[in-house]
């Protein structure tokens, strides 16, 4: 059990996602992103397949350490 001051989860903006592909786009051969600061990052990929028959979603996470 922990006692702390009130926490407002809406006080911090969530991370913004970046779409790699939309429905009508062809699958890209590769994707590049440059991290501008050293640190440890968790990169999350959300794969979605949806049509009139149903919806499927898979989430994959990769931890990356960037050093100077």
C-alpha distances in whole Angstrom, upper triangle without the diagonal:
4,7,10,14,15,16,19,20,23,24,24,27,27,29,33,34,38,40,42,44,44,46,50,49,51,48,48,49,47,44,44,41,41,38,39,36,35,31,29,30,28,31,31,34,34,37,38,41,42,45,46,45,41,38,37,34,33,31,32,30,31,30,33,33,36,37,40
4,7,10,12,13,16,17,21,21,22,25,25,27,31,32,36,38,41,43,44,45,49,49,50,47,47,49,46,43,42,39,39,36,36,34,33,29,28,28,27,30,30,33,33,36,38,41,42,45,46,45,42,39,37,35,34,31,31,29,31,29,32,31,34,35,38
4,7,9,11,15,17,20,20,21,24,25,28,31,33,37,39,42,44,45,47,50,50,51,49,49,50,47,44,43,40,40,37,37,35,34,31,29,30,29,32,32,35,35,38,39,42,43,46,47,47,43,40,39,36,36,33,34,32,33,31,33,33,35,37,39
4,7,8,12,14,17,16,18,21,22,25,28,31,34,37,40,42,43,45,48,48,49,47,47,48,46,42,41,38,38,34,34,32,31,28,27,28,27,30,30,33,33,37,38,41,42,45,46,46,43,40,39,36,35,32,33,30,32,30,32,32,33,35,36
4,6,10,13,15,14,16,20,21,24,27,30,34,37,39,42,42,44,47,47,49,47,47,49,46,42,41,38,37,34,34,32,32,29,28,28,28,31,31,34,34,37,38,41,42,45,46,46,43,40,39,36,36,33,34,31,33,31,33,33,34,35,37
4,7,10,12,11,14,17,19,22,25,28,32,34,37,39,39,42,45,45,47,45,45,47,44,41,40,37,36,33,33,31,32,29,28,28,27,29,29,32,32,35,36,39,39,42,43,44,40,37,36,34,34,31,32,30,32,31,32,33,34,36,37
4,6,9,9,11,14,15,18,22,24,28,30,33,36,36,38,41,41,43,41,41,43,40,37,36,33,33,30,30,28,29,26,25,24,24,26,25,28,28,31,32,35,36,39,40,41,37,34,33,30,30,27,29,27,28,27,29,29,31,33,34
4,5,6,8,11,13,16,19,22,25,28,31,33,33,35,38,38,41,39,39,41,39,35,35,31,32,29,29,28,29,26,25,24,23,25,24,27,26,30,30,34,34,37,38,39,35,32,32,29,29,26,28,26,28,27,29,29,31,33,34
4,6,7,9,10,13,16,18,22,25,28,30,30,32,35,35,37,35,35,38,35,32,31,28,29,26,27,25,26,24,23,21,20,21,20,23,23,26,27,30,30,33,35,35,32,29,28,25,25,23,24,23,25,24,26,27,28,30,32
4,5,7,9,12,14,17,21,23,27,29,28,31,34,33,36,35,35,37,35,31,31,28,28,26,26,26,27,25,24,22,21,22,21,23,23,26,26,30,30,32,34,35,32,28,28,26,26,24,25,24,26,25,27,28,29,31,33
4,7,10,13,15,19,22,25,28,30,30,33,36,35,38,36,36,38,36,32,31,28,28,25,25,24,25,24,23,22,22,23,22,25,25,28,29,32,33,36,37,38,35,32,31,28,29,26,27,25,27,26,27,27,28,30,31
4,6,9,12,15,19,22,25,27,28,30,33,32,35,33,32,35,32,28,27,24,24,21,21,20,22,20,20,18,18,19,19,22,22,26,27,30,31,34,36,37,33,30,29,26,26,23,24,22,23,22,23,24,24,26,28
4,7,9,12,15,18,21,24,24,27,30,29,31,30,29,32,29,25,25,21,22,20,20,20,21,20,20,17,17,17,17,19,20,23,24,27,28,31,33,34,31,28,27,24,24,21,22,21,22,21,22,23,24,26,27
4,6,9,13,16,19,21,22,24,27,26,28,27,26,29,26,23,22,19,20,18,19,19,20,19,18,15,14,14,14,16,16,19,20,24,25,28,30,31,28,24,24,20,20,17,18,17,19,18,20,21,22,25,26
4,6,10,13,16,18,19,22,25,24,26,24,23,25,23,19,18,15,16,15,16,16,18,16,15,12,11,11,11,13,14,18,19,23,24,27,30,31,28,24,23,19,19,16,16,15,16,16,17,18,19,22,23
4,7,10,13,15,16,19,22,21,23,22,21,23,21,17,17,14,16,15,16,17,19,18,17,14,13,12,11,13,13,16,17,21,22,25,28,29,26,23,22,19,19,16,17,16,17,18,18,20,20,23,25
4,7,9,12,13,16,19,17,19,18,17,20,18,14,15,13,15,15,17,18,20,19,18,14,13,10,9,9,10,13,14,18,19,22,25,26,24,20,19,16,16,13,14,14,15,16,17,19,20,23,25
4,6,9,11,14,16,15,16,15,14,17,15,11,12,10,13,14,16,18,20,20,19,15,14,11,10,10,11,13,14,17,19,22,25,27,24,21,20,17,16,15,15,15,16,17,17,20,20,23,25
4,6,7,11,13,11,13,12,12,15,14,11,13,12,16,17,19,22,23,23,22,18,16,13,12,10,10,11,12,14,16,19,22,24,21,18,17,15,15,14,15,16,17,19,19,22,22,26,28
4,7,10,12,9,10,9,8,11,10,8,10,11,15,16,19,22,23,23,22,18,17,13,12,10,10,10,12,14,16,19,23,24,22,19,18,16,15,14,14,15,16,19,19,22,22,25,27
4,7,8,6,7,7,8,11,11,10,13,14,18,20,23,26,27,27,25,22,20,16,15,12,11,10,11,12,14,16,20,21,20,17,16,15,15,15,16,18,19,22,22,25,25,29,31
4,6,5,8,9,11,14,15,14,17,18,21,23,26,28,30,29,28,24,22,19,17,14,12,11,10,11,12,14,17,19,18,16,16,15,16,17,18,20,22,24,25,28,29,32,34
4,6,8,10,12,16,17,17,20,21,25,27,30,32,33,33,31,27,25,22,19,16,14,12,10,9,10,11,14,16,15,14,14,14,16,18,19,22,24,27,28,31,32,35,37
4,7,9,12,15,17,17,20,22,26,28,31,33,35,35,33,30,28,24,22,19,17,15,14,13,13,13,16,19,18,17,18,18,20,21,22,25,26,29,30,33,33,37,38
4,6,8,12,14,14,17,19,23,25,28,31,32,32,31,27,26,22,20,17,16,14,14,14,15,16,19,21,21,19,19,18,19,20,21,23,24,27,27,31,30,34,35
4,6,9,12,13,16,19,23,25,28,31,32,32,31,28,26,22,21,17,17,15,15,14,16,17,21,22,22,20,19,19,19,21,21,23,24,27,27,30,30,33,35
4,7,9,10,14,17,20,23,26,29,30,29,28,25,23,19,18,14,15,12,13,13,16,18,21,22,21,19,18,17,17,18,18,20,20,23,23,27,27,30,32
4,5,7,11,14,17,20,23,26,27,27,26,23,22,18,17,14,15,14,16,16,19,21,25,26,25,22,21,19,19,19,18,19,19,22,22,25,24,28,29
4,7,10,14,17,20,23,26,27,27,26,23,22,19,19,16,18,16,18,19,22,24,28,28,27,25,23,21,20,20,19,20,19,22,21,24,24,27,28
4,7,10,14,17,20,22,23,23,22,20,19,16,16,14,16,16,18,20,23,25,29,30,28,25,23,21,20,19,17,18,16,19,18,20,20,23,24
4,7,10,13,16,19,20,20,20,17,16,13,14,12,15,15,18,20,23,25,29,30,28,25,23,20,19,17,16,16,15,17,15,18,18,21,22
4,7,10,13,16,17,18,17,15,15,13,14,14,17,18,20,23,26,29,32,33,31,28,26,23,21,19,17,16,15,16,14,16,15,18,19
4,7,10,12,14,15,15,12,13,11,13,13,16,18,21,24,27,30,33,34,32,28,26,23,21,19,17,15,14,14,12,14,12,15,16
4,6,9,11,13,13,12,14,12,15,16,19,21,24,27,30,33,37,38,35,32,30,26,24,22,19,17,15,15,12,13,10,13,13
4,6,7,9,10,9,12,11,14,16,20,22,25,28,31,34,38,39,36,32,30,27,24,21,19,16,14,13,10,10,8,10,11
4,7,10,12,12,15,14,18,20,23,26,28,32,34,38,41,42,39,35,33,30,28,25,23,20,18,16,13,12,9,11,10
4,6,10,10,14,15,18,21,24,27,30,33,36,39,43,43,40,36,34,31,28,25,23,20,17,15,12,10,8,8,8
4,7,9,13,14,18,21,24,27,30,34,37,40,43,44,41,37,34,31,28,25,22,19,16,13,10,8,5,5,6
4,6,10,12,16,19,22,25,29,32,35,39,42,42,39,35,32,29,26,22,20,16,14,11,8,6,5,7,9
4,7,10,13,16,20,23,26,30,32,36,39,39,36,32,29,26,23,19,17,13,11,7,6,4,6,9,12
4,6,10,13,16,19,22,26,29,32,36,36,32,29,26,22,20,16,14,10,8,6,5,6,8,11,14
4,6,10,13,16,19,23,26,29,32,32,29,25,22,19,16,12,10,6,6,4,6,9,11,15,18
4,7,10,13,16,20,23,26,30,30,27,23,20,16,14,10,8,6,5,6,7,11,12,16,19
4,7,10,13,17,19,23,26,26,23,19,16,13,10,7,6,4,6,9,11,14,16,20,23
4,6,10,13,16,20,23,23,20,16,14,10,8,6,5,6,8,12,13,17,19,22,25
4,6,10,13,16,20,20,17,13,10,7,6,5,7,9,12,15,17,21,22,26,29
4,7,10,14,17,17,14,11,8,6,5,6,8,11,14,17,19,23,25,29,31
4,6,10,13,13,11,7,6,5,7,9,12,15,18,21,23,27,28,32,35
4,7,11,10,8,6,5,6,9,12,14,18,21,24,26,30,32,35,38
4,7,8,6,4,6,8,12,15,18,21,24,27,29,33,35,38,41
4,5,6,7,9,12,15,18,21,25,28,31,33,37,38,42,44
4,6,8,12,15,18,21,24,28,31,34,36,40,42,45,48
4,7,10,14,17,20,24,27,30,34,36,40,42,45,48
4,7,10,14,17,20,24,27,30,33,37,39,42,45
4,7,10,14,17,20,24,27,29,33,35,39,42
4,7,10,14,17,20,24,26,30,32,36,39
4,7,10,13,17,20,23,26,29,32,35
4,7,10,13,17,20,23,26,29,32
4,7,10,13,16,20,22,26,29
4,7,10,13,17,19,23,26
4,7,10,13,16,20,23
4,6,10,13,16,20
4,7,10,13,17
4,6,10,13
4,7,10
4,7
4
